[in-house]
Every structure is written in C-alpha cells, then in structure tokens.
Amino acid sequence: MPAGRSAGSSREDDTQSLTASVTDYPMEHGRRYHKYHEGAYLYPNDEQELDRMDMQHHMLKLVNNGRMLFAPAQNPKRILDIGTGSGIWPIELASEFPRAEIIGTDLSPVQPNEVPENVHFLVDDATEDDWLWGPNYFDVIHAGHLSGSLPSYKDLLRKAFKHLKPGGYVQCDEFDPKPKCDDETMPPEDPDKFSDYALQDLMDLHVRSGHASDPPRQFRVAHRFVRWMREVGFEDVQERICKVPVNPWSTDSHLRTIGSWHEANLLEAIAGWSYKPLTILGWSKPEIEVFLVDVRKAIQNRDVHAYMDYYVVTGRKPRSAQ
C-alpha cells in the first residue's frame, strides 16, 4: 500500500458527511472526476490516479534526494499545500514539522482519514478570490503539479503572495512536460504534422487543448515561474532544474532508476491525462485510444534519449510587504 494511505480507512467513509455537491462524482471515459466546481480540473480523481500520484511522489523524492520542502522557512507554523491530490505531500511532511499546522486543499475530498494530528484537508478552489484564510496567514505555501489546471498560474502566485506572512515562502514544483533530448536521438518536431515521436505530439496537443479550453488553461508553466514570481513581488527567487529521463535509457545508475519510475508513471498517466483534453479538440475515444498506442511505444523506446525538466522554484515575500 503506498505511503500516505491507511489500511483501516476508506475514502467512502471519509466522505459520508460531505454533501452530494462535492462527492457525487461524475464518470466519463471509464474514469471518475471531481464534482465540486465540475470541469475546472480535467484529470481523474479515482483510485487509479491517486495511486499514480503516490508513485510519482516517491519518484520525485528520488529526484530531489529525499527533500520535499526547499523553501528555507525557519520553524514554520502554518503550511498550505494547494492541489494536494492524494494528500501524500502534507502527510509525509508532517514528521519534519510536527509543530506546524499543515493544510492540504483540493477540489476532491479523496484524501485518507487517518492522518497525522497536525495535518488537515479541506475542499477549496484556489482560483477563487476569497480564500478561507485572511491575508498574511501562512509561513509556506506549496503548489505542485498544477500544469493544465489553471487559467493563470501568475494569478495564483498573486493570491499566494497576499496570504503569506511577510518573510514567508512560496514553493512551486512542476514538470515542463515538453520532452527534450541532448543527443539528437529524438525525432524533430514538425509544426505542420505529427512527428515520429508520439509523446512529443501528445504534449503539443495538450498545449493546443489548453488554448481551446473555456477558460483557457496554461499547460507549460514551469519555465516561467522565476519571471512570474519576481513580477508578483517575490524576492530571493531560487530555481532548481533536474532532468528526469522518460525511461531507463541512461548509463547513470541513479538516472536509470529514476527513468524506470518515470516510464511507469507516464504509462499509467497518459490515458487519464488525455481523454478530456483531446475531446476538447474534437477527438473521439477510439481515435484517442489508437493514438495512445503510439504514445506508449514512444515512452518505452530506449533508443530515444528523451527527458523532461523538473522544476522546483521558491520565492520569499519581502518582510516589508503587507
């Protein structure tokens, strides 16, 4: 059982006291989706996806040498995790900061019930202007893996700035999903047609889907974090970028291990990631399924030395700010 889950709890028990407006989850394409502010998030919230999130979390701990919080906050008292998903990030962080109150928010109440005493989960939409807390409240605000979920990531950073205490930190963790390659083994892109590397095409289709959505959604955001944080008013902005191989093609043993995890993560993710975005572009489910066969082949192709950049970016709210 992945870390963060409790053998004695069930998600059905956790949601008994919640209203149907939150927990009456719609089913589409054989997958389950959120009900609260339905349609704001295009990706599944079912057990299959929650297990994948936990797997990705453990992969990224390998990438980050075990670290989850890079923001250099000293003795934080209040930490917020936006888009907490399975809740594994707050749950595992709790032992590092046992005196801190750690709150995870999400559109879906799918987190486990049995959690550390200093961890709490709430249903909330961080894109709304009115948050559940007043200004200058948190010592740390963390946002991870929100690519394709927001009409404006910069606007989220503005809200984070408002709700951080002066001297508090924001941390954003995100993949740049565009595959890259340093040795020309990845076929080149062609803007007028599909390439010979379907994973590249899938990510381009996600970008197009984001533009076609109503409201539009930003899919590639990570490489803009530094600029946006500085424009919002954060100082001491620090950027950390790690290469994460698409599969175990690397001759480096550590990267090869990470690549094995990432291959499994991508293979598990692509169907859930693709149904709604490609439907927005007018694709049928059979068309999506045929295309995903080629995407899976691309992910598993050891002859293509592709990787994705993983960003961890932190910024501090000036102590003079209000």
NULUM-765679 format. One line per 8 residues: number of its first residue (from 1); for each residue z negated, x negated, y negated of N, C-alpha, C. Coordinates in pm, whole numbers, m for minus. Last residue first. Layout:
NUM = Z/X/Y/Z/X/Y/Z/X/Y  ...
This chain:
322 = m288/m300/m4391/m367/m179/m4367/m285/m77/m4291  m304/m662/m4383/m232/m534/m4377/m329/m420/m4351  m433/m899/m4362/m436/m835/m4494/m371/m698/m4495  m377/m987/m4114/m515/m943/m4139/m526/m873/m4273  m66/m872/m3977/m143/m954/m4071/m282/m897/m4098  m25/m835/m3634/m34/m762/m3760/m118/m845/m3858  172/m1052/m3438/39/m1018/m3491/52/m941/m3622  367/m1034/m3136/355/m1046/m3281/218/m999/m3327
314 = 562/m1141/m2853/436/m1097/m2914/442/m1116/m3065  768/m1088/m2578/764/m1118/m2722/634/m1059/m2779  936/m1180/m2304/801/m1140/m2344/786/m1184/m2489  1232/m1111/m2123/1168/m1144/m2250/1024/m1095/m2253  1456/m1237/m1895/1337/m1154/m1910/1258/m1203/m2030  1799/m1229/m1824/1692/m1286/m1906/1578/m1186/m1917  1936/m1243/m1500/1905/m1164/m1618/1793/m1233/m1693  2211/m1406/m1328/2069/m1387/m1358/2057/m1292/m1476
306 = 2441/m1518/m1074/2405/m1436/m1189/2253/m1428/m1204  2638/m1667/m917/2506/m1717/m958/2462/m1647/m1087  2800/m1551/m644/2792/m1531/m789/2650/m1567/m833  2751/m1585/m379/2848/m1676/m440/2852/m1662/m592  2589/m1386/m289/2526/m1515/m319/2622/m1613/m384  2583/m1060/m352/2683/m1167/m343/2621/m1300/m387  2425/m840/m393/2398/m922/m275/2494/m1041/m258  2532/m717/m616/2394/m764/m621/2367/m864/m508
298 = 2784/m641/m514/2774/m742/m620/2635/m801/m625  2714/m443/m334/2782/m563/m285/2770/m675/m388  2611/m253/m514/2522/m315/m414/2584/m444/m358  2845/m187/m650/2734/m249/m723/2640/m319/m625  2996/m66/m452/3042/m194/m507/2931/m265/m584  2836/161/m420/2864/74/m304/2908/m63/m353  2849/285/m664/2728/210/m632/2743/126/m506  3093/422/m650/3080/307/m739/2960/221/m702
290 = 3022/628/m475/3128/533/m437/3117/406/m521  2826/760/m630/2790/700/m502/2894/597/m456  2975/853/m849/2867/758/m870/2835/685/m740  3145/1035/m722/3202/919/m792/3097/811/m814  2954/1224/m629/3033/1145/m534/3097/1021/m599  2853/1316/m887/2768/1241/m796/2849/1165/m691  3090/1246/m1155/3031/1334/m1053/2942/1250/m962  3073/1153/m1501/3092/1118/m1361/3028/1224/m1271
282 = 3028/1187/m1772/3122/1276/m1705/3149/1245/m1559  2832/1049/m1894/2968/1001/m1917/3073/1083/m1841  2611/1175/m1789/2637/1193/m1932/2780/1151/m1966  2619/1064/m1536/2654/1205/m1552/2685/1236/m1697  2521/813/m1589/2664/825/m1560/2710/971/m1565  2244/880/m1644/2330/813/m1744/2480/828/m1716  2165/1012/m1395/2172/1083/m1523/2259/1012/m1626  2214/801/m1192/2258/940/m1183/2272/1006/m1320
274 = 2109/537/m1225/2249/567/m1256/2283/715/m1266  1852/478/m1147/1893/440/m1282/2025/503/m1323  1860/557/m882/1779/631/m977/1814/601/m1121  2033/349/m790/2069/491/m778/1991/575/m879  1903/102/m849/2029/137/m914/2066/285/m901  1658/23/m728/1659/88/m859/1790/156/m894  1687/m113/m492/1606/9/m491/1626/90/m618  1836/m329/m581/1894/m240/m479/1818/m108/m473
266 = 1651/m447/m757/1775/m389/m807/1836/m291/m708  1448/m529/m577/1418/m441/m689/1544/m371/m740  1583/m705/m409/1523/m583/m352/1496/m481/m462  1649/m900/m604/1753/m833/m526/1701/m702/m469  1394/m982/m680/1479/m912/m778/1593/m839/m708  1296/m1109/m451/1227/m991/m504/1320/m911/m595  1483/m1318/m440/1470/m1224/m327/1402/m1095/m372  1432/m1448/m682/1560/m1383/m660/1557/m1285/m544
258 = 1181/m1556/m630/1194/m1452/m733/1324/m1376/m715  1264/m1743/m438/1168/m1637/m404/1177/m1522/m503  1430/m1901/m596/1486/m1833/m480/1394/m1719/m434  1254/m2007/m778/1354/m1911/m826/1418/m1835/m711  1114/m2172/m597/1044/m2068/m673/1142/m1962/m722  1317/m2344/m500/1244/m2256/m408/1173/m2143/m480  1640/m2381/m624/1498/m2399/m655/1418/m2297/m573  1890/m2295/m572/1840/m2402/m484/1693/m2433/m512
250 = 1958/m1940/m588/1914/m2066/m649/1870/m2167/m543  2012/m1695/m478/2119/m1794/m477/2070/m1933/m520  1868/m1441/m416/1819/m1576/m386/1929/m1682/m374  1972/m1252/m712/1942/m1262/m569/1902/m1406/m539  1957/m1276/m985/1987/m1145/m929/1958/m1139/m780  1693/m1471/m1135/1816/m1459/m1056/1832/m1320/m995  1583/m1474/m1451/1547/m1409/m1324/1674/m1390/m1242  1470/m1691/m1696/1585/m1650/m1617/1537/m1594/m1483
242 = 1265/m1599/m1971/1276/m1658/m1837/1401/m1604/m1769  1139/m1650/m2290/1253/m1601/m2213/1258/m1675/m2080  923/m1557/m2543/931/m1630/m2417/1043/m1568/m2334  838/m1577/m2881/933/m1527/m2782/933/m1618/m2660  619/m1467/m3136/647/m1565/m3032/735/m1502/m2924  535/m1434/m3470/612/m1375/m3360/653/m1486/m3263  362/m1445/m3695/337/m1529/m3577/408/m1471/m3454  370/m1096/m3798/378/m1239/m3821/344/m1313/m3691
234 = 530/m783/m3868/450/m869/m3781/472/m1016/m3817  700/m620/m4011/587/m681/m4081/499/m769/m3996  950/m533/m3937/844/m434/m3946/721/m490/m4019  1088/m774/m3924/1127/m676/m4025/1020/m569/m4044  963/m893/m3703/948/m954/m3836/984/m856/m3945  1047/m717/m3500/904/m736/m3529/884/m794/m3668  1328/m748/m3511/1266/m621/m3545/1118/m637/m3578  1359/m1020/m3433/1405/m974/m3565/1335/m845/m3605
226 = 1246/m1009/m3172/1195/m1102/m3274/1232/m1053/m3414  1403/m813/m3033/1261/m793/m3061/1210/m882/m3174  1660/m841/m2949/1641/m803/m3090/1493/m795/m3129  1669/m880/m2681/1712/m993/m2764/1698/m963/m2914  1599/m624/m2583/1505/m736/m2575/1541/m850/m2669  1785/m415/m2579/1692/m426/m2692/1618/m560/m2697  2020/m215/m2460/1994/m358/m2474/1910/m380/m2598  1988/66/m2507/1976/9/m2373/1950/m141/m2376
218 = 1884/333/m2698/1913/190/m2701/1888/129/m2563  2043/648/m2718/1935/565/m2664/1978/420/m2665  2109/932/m2933/2147/806/m2870/2025/728/m2823  1960/1255/m2842/1999/1150/m2936/2041/1023/m2864  2238/1231/m2661/2194/1305/m2779/2044/1330/m2768  2455/959/m2555/2341/1050/m2539/2309/1120/m2671  2642/766/m2599/2690/904/m2583/2577/1005/m2573  2501/529/m2602/2571/570/m2724/2611/716/m2719
210 = 2417/527/m2335/2318/533/m2444/2381/578/m2574  2660/498/m2206/2585/622/m2189/2481/639/m2300  2721/236/m2278/2806/346/m2324/2733/479/m2316  2515/107/m2139/2524/94/m2284/2607/208/m2342  2585/177/m1878/2458/222/m1934/2459/213/m2086  2826/40/m1853/2827/186/m1852/2696/242/m1906  2730/m222/m1847/2815/m179/m1958/2820/m26/m1967  2600/m212/m1601/2520/m231/m1722/2600/m194/m1847
202 = 2821/m179/m1430/2716/m78/m1435/2636/m91/m1564  2964/m416/m1467/3022/m290/m1512/2915/m182/m1524  2788/m597/m1346/2822/m612/m1487/2877/m482/m1544  2808/m505/m1087/2679/m498/m1155/2698/m511/m1306  3073/m559/m1010/3036/m421/m1045/2899/m410/m1111  3308/m766/m1083/3164/m779/m1057/3098/m650/m1104  3559/m765/m1175/3544/m783/m1031/3398/m801/m992  3557/m498/m1424/3569/m637/m1381/3565/m643/m1227
194 = 3744/m222/m1550/3633/m276/m1473/3662/m420/m1433  3900/m264/m1878/3894/m215/m1740/3772/m273/m1670  3879/m364/m2133/3971/m251/m2111/3968/m195/m1969  3717/m586/m2144/3675/m465/m2218/3761/m343/m2189  3623/m766/m1877/3745/m718/m1941/3712/m588/m2012  3430/m1056/m1794/3442/m916/m1835/3580/m890/m1890  3483/m1284/m1517/3475/m1249/m1660/3487/m1099/m1682  3269/m1332/m1232/3399/m1295/m1289/3385/m1252/m1435
186 = 3053/m1605/m1202/3061/m1461/m1226/3195/m1428/m1288  3066/m1878/m1201/3088/m1811/m1073/3095/m1658/m1088  3011/m2027/m1428/3142/m1961/m1417/3171/m1902/m1280  2753/m2110/m1460/2845/m2200/m1389/2981/m2136/m1359  2571/m1935/m1570/2589/m2064/m1637/2696/m2152/m1573  2557/m1591/m1649/2589/m1693/m1549/2620/m1823/m1623  2407/m1262/m1670/2459/m1386/m1728/2482/m1487/m1616  2398/m906/m1709/2398/m1025/m1624/2463/m1144/m1695
178 = 2196/m727/m1921/2332/m781/m1911/2330/m907/m1825  1935/m645/m1963/2000/m611/m1835/2142/m666/m1819  1674/m817/m2056/1807/m792/m2108/1892/m767/m1985  1359/m671/m1974/1480/m739/m1932/1591/m715/m2033  1052/m698/m2154/1177/m626/m2126/1282/m721/m2069  759/m639/m2329/817/m703/m2210/943/m627/m2173  579/m692/m2620/689/m617/m2561/750/m699/m2447  274/m658/m2783/349/m735/m2683/453/m645/m2620
170 = 91/m690/m3085/183/m613/m3004/248/m708/m2904  m247/m735/m3200/m121/m786/m3145/m41/m676/m3075  m445/m745/m3507/m414/m703/m3371/m274/m744/m3330  m483/m795/m3773/m510/m905/m3681/m481/m871/m3537  m577/m464/m3830/m533/m590/m3891/m577/m708/m3803  m513/m265/m3536/m605/m317/m3635/m542/m437/m3704  m228/m55/m3494/m302/m178/m3464/m401/m209/m3575  m86/156/m3592/m204/187/m3511/m279/63/m3461
162 = 130/44/m3734/37/136/m3800/m93/151/m3723  261/m97/m3531/205/m169/m3646/99/m83/m3715  350/115/m3373/253/21/m3320/184/m55/m3433  537/225/m3549/419/304/m3512/311/214/m3454  720/13/m3555/655/59/m3679/528/137/m3647  799/9/m3288/725/m105/m3341/656/m69/m3473  940/249/m3281/819/236/m3200/734/119/m3250  1152/174/m3445/1061/279/m3491/931/277/m3411
154 = 1276/m9/m3279/1217/m56/m3404/1119/46/m3460  1380/153/m3085/1267/66/m3049/1199/14/m3174  1501/462/m3092/1481/349/m3184/1358/270/m3142  1529/628/m2874/1636/629/m2974/1624/512/m3071  1447/498/m2550/1409/526/m2688/1531/535/m2778  1523/417/m2298/1431/530/m2308/1407/577/m2451  1660/184/m2257/1730/308/m2228/1645/433/m2246  1367/4/m2187/1511/m2/m2212/1578/129/m2169
146 = 1104/m24/m2139/1145/100/m2206/1293/100/m2240  934/m229/m2035/1037/m164/m1954/1075/m26/m2010  630/m199/m2216/712/m270/m2119/813/m180/m2052  405/m264/m2467/516/m176/m2428/606/m254/m2334  75/m272/m2588/173/m328/m2496/279/m223/m2465  m142/m355/m2840/m51/m250/m2793/59/m318/m2712  m474/m440/m2914/m349/m480/m2849/m271/m354/m2813  m662/m308/m3064/m655/m454/m3076/m525/m507/m3018
138 = m619/4/m3241/m609/m80/m3122/m609/m229/m3158  m643/122/m3501/m734/158/m3392/m735/55/m3279  m501/172/m3744/m592/57/m3730/m691/75/m3616  m485/536/m3758/m438/401/m3789/m546/296/m3762  m599/737/m3474/m571/709/m3613/m518/568/m3634  m443/881/m3184/m543/796/m3248/m501/770/m3392  m235/1013/m3078/m367/1069/m3050/m479/993/m3121  28/1025/m3327/m35/973/m3207/m174/1032/m3193
130 = 286/1175/m3470/140/1191/m3461/90/1141/m3326  555/1122/m3422/490/1063/m3539/339/1067/m3528  667/1035/m3091/620/1131/m3189/549/1061/m3304  714/840/m2908/814/855/m3013/771/956/m3119  520/851/m2714/501/753/m2820/606/762/m2930  373/1118/m2581/507/1072/m2615/496/980/m2736  139/1146/m2309/169/1137/m2452/310/1082/m2470  m123/1183/m2097/15/1225/m2118/42/1226/m2268
122 = m330/904/m2011/m306/1024/m2088/m157/1055/m2092  m584/728/m1838/m443/762/m1851/m428/896/m1922  m806/449/m1859/m783/593/m1874/m633/616/m1893  m1043/211/m1752/m903/249/m1761/m890/401/m1768  m1299/133/m1693/m1253/110/m1831/m1105/144/m1851  m1337/176/m1423/m1407/262/m1518/m1354/248/m1661  m1032/164/m1230/m1150/101/m1291/m1208/187/m1402  m949/470/m1047/m912/352/m1125/m1039/287/m1179
114 = m828/724/m884/m935/627/m866/m894/495/m928  m586/847/m943/m710/900/m1000/m824/799/m991  m269/696/m1037/m376/729/m943/m502/776/m1015  m15/866/m1237/m99/750/m1206/m212/792/m1110  140/1064/m1333/164/1024/m1194/78/905/m1153  207/1246/m1561/73/1213/m1511/77/1175/m1363  464/1136/m1777/431/1193/m1646/291/1151/m1604  494/1002/m2011/536/1142/m2010/497/1212/m1881
106 = 200/801/m2080/331/822/m2017/366/970/m2031  m40/543/m2145/22/671/m2177/160/679/m2113  m350/394/m2078/m209/400/m2045/m153/537/m2075  m604/204/m2221/m543/337/m2213/m396/321/m2179  m899/41/m2182/m755/25/m2163/m695/162/m2136  m1163/m100/m2345/m1110/30/m2305/m959/15/m2299  m1318/m402/m2232/m1218/m333/m2314/m1188/m195/m2258  m1475/m536/m2060/m1542/m469/m2171/m1446/m393/m2261
98 = m1306/m659/m1876/m1393/m549/m1830/m1464/m475/m1942  m1038/m794/m1861/m1107/m750/m1983/m1199/m633/m1949  m961/m845/m1604/m957/m955/m1701/m1035/m921/m1827  m975/m599/m1482/m1070/m700/m1439/m1071/m821/m1533  m761/m461/m1607/m900/m418/m1629/m1001/m525/m1590  m510/m527/m1531/m564/m596/m1649/m713/m570/m1666  m460/m354/m1324/m482/m494/m1292/m539/m572/m1410  m440/m114/m1472/m535/m125/m1360/m563/m271/m1329
90 = m231/m154/m1659/m371/m138/m1703/m472/m160/m1591  m16/m190/m1458/m48/m291/m1560/m190/m273/m1613  0/42/m1301/m47/m82/m1240/m84/m188/m1343  97/289/m1370/m37/251/m1417/m85/117/m1368  351/370/m1322/256/383/m1211/114/348/m1251  394/416/m1664/455/434/m1532/351/455/m1424  331/368/m1931/257/294/m1828/312/312/m1687  416/386/m2202/509/399/m2089/452/332/m1966
82 = 196/153/m2347/290/262/m2370/392/266/m2256  m129/78/m2340/m7/48/m2264/85/168/m2274  m374/m52/m2556/m286/61/m2524/m163/10/m2450  m710/m146/m2583/m576/m188/m2544/m497/m64/m2504  m993/m244/m2751/m907/m129/m2722/m764/m177/m2701  m1113/m491/m2771/m1196/m377/m2734/m1113/m256/m2693  m1051/m835/m2694/m1004/m704/m2740/m1093/m592/m2687  m1124/m1122/m2717/m1219/m1015/m2684/m1172/m877/m2734
74 = m849/m1210/m2895/m981/m1257/m2859/m1075/m1138/m2838  m507/m1226/m2802/m617/m1149/m2859/m751/m1201/m2808  m241/m1343/m2777/m366/m1421/m2777/m482/m1349/m2843  m27/m1191/m2549/m83/m1178/m2683/m220/m1247/m2686  18/m1192/m2281/48/m1316/m2353/m2/m1310/m2497  m91/m1055/m1995/m109/m1044/m2139/m89/m1181/m2203  m28/m1142/m1741/21/m1012/m1784/12/m997/m1935  41/m1424/m1532/m7/m1368/m1659/54/m1231/m1686
66 = 155/m1534/m1304/34/m1454/m1291/m15/m1388/m1418  393/m1653/m1389/284/m1735/m1336/150/m1662/m1337  596/m1480/m1448/503/m1515/m1556/383/m1596/m1510  722/m1442/m1203/798/m1497/m1315/704/m1553/m1422  511/m1321/m1064/564/m1450/m1019/640/m1519/m1132  496/m1090/m1215/380/m1179/m1214/419/m1316/m1160  737/m980/m1147/724/m1036/m1280/596/m1118/m1296  681/m890/m887/785/m990/m910/766/m1058/m1044
58 = 490/m696/m945/449/m816/m872/554/m927/m884  654/m511/m1083/536/m569/m1147/494/m699/m1077  833/m436/m883/881/m511/m999/767/m580/m1072  657/m291/m720/724/m410/m668/773/m497/m783  591/m84/m895/486/m174/m849/546/m303/m794  844/36/m918/778/m19/m1036/669/m119/m998  876/127/m655/964/22/m707/903/m43/m831  680/324/m647/667/207/m559/756/93/m607
50 = 799/496/m831/668/437/m861/642/315/m773  1032/574/m696/1043/495/m818/910/428/m855  918/713/m480/1012/603/m457/1022/513/m579  772/914/m606/701/806/m536/792/686/m511  940/983/m926/890/1015/m793/827/893/m727  1061/990/m1170/916/962/m1171/856/984/m1032  1388/858/m1274/1296/936/m1190/1149/897/m1211  1513/859/m1618/1495/797/m1487/1388/870/m1406
42 = 1538/934/m1881/1648/965/m1791/1624/924/m1647  1335/1107/m2100/1341/988/m2014/1437/1018/m1901  1372/1351/m2217/1351/1235/m2305/1364/1104/m2230  1386/1555/m2033/1510/1492/m2076/1494/1373/m2167  1101/1731/m2143/1203/1712/m2040/1332/1655/m2099  835/1716/m2233/947/1670/m2316/1067/1635/m2227  727/1713/m1903/682/1709/m2043/790/1643/m2128  859/1651/m1661/870/1785/m1719/833/1785/m1867
34 = 1051/1389/m1496/937/1438/m1574/966/1576/m1633  1201/1428/m1165/1198/1381/m1304/1082/1445/m1380  1308/1325/m840/1216/1403/m924/1206/1340/m1063  1625/1355/m666/1515/1277/m724/1432/1367/m816  1855/1485/m591/1762/1445/m487/1645/1363/m536  1973/1557/m828/2034/1447/m753/1942/1398/m641  1662/1677/m947/1806/1664/m967/1854/1545/m886  1386/1877/m1010/1454/1794/m911/1603/1795/m940
26 = 1115/1889/m1248/1248/1929/m1201/1304/1829/m1100  769/1954/m1211/874/1854/m1219/1008/1907/m1171  538/2070/m1359/641/2145/m1287/770/2062/m1288  355/1938/m1522/366/1898/m1382/469/1975/m1301  361/2037/m1782/359/1893/m1762/397/1856/m1619  358/2305/m1767/450/2248/m1864/459/2097/m1851  151/2366/m1598/284/2359/m1539/385/2299/m1636  m132/2155/m1684/m51/2277/m1692/86/2255/m1632
18 = m378/2002/m1469/m277/1997/m1574/m189/2121/m1568  m547/1995/m1256/m599/2057/m1379/m496/2058/m1492  m402/1860/m1059/m439/2000/m1038/m481/2068/m1169  m322/1597/m1050/m259/1683/m1149/m301/1829/m1139  m451/1462/m846/m471/1415/m982/m422/1517/m1085  m356/1581/m615/m493/1608/m657/m512/1574/m804  m99/1463/m613/m111/1608/m625/m253/1646/m671  m150/1199/m573/m104/1237/m706/m110/1389/m724
10 = m458/1125/m410/m319/1169/m404/m279/1214/m543  m680/874/m278/m638/967/m382/m495/1010/m358  m754/679/m103/m829/803/m98/m785/906/m201  m604/457/m150/m580/528/m24/m649/663/m22  m462/407/m462/m587/426/m388/m560/508/m264  m270/151/m620/m280/280/m553/m413/287/m480  m292/m105/m710/m294/m1/m811/m298/138/m750  m65/m261/m482/m185/m266/m567/m176/m160/m674
2 = 90/m65/m222/97/m151/m338/m34/m149/m416  0/m85/120/0/0/0/0/m88/m124
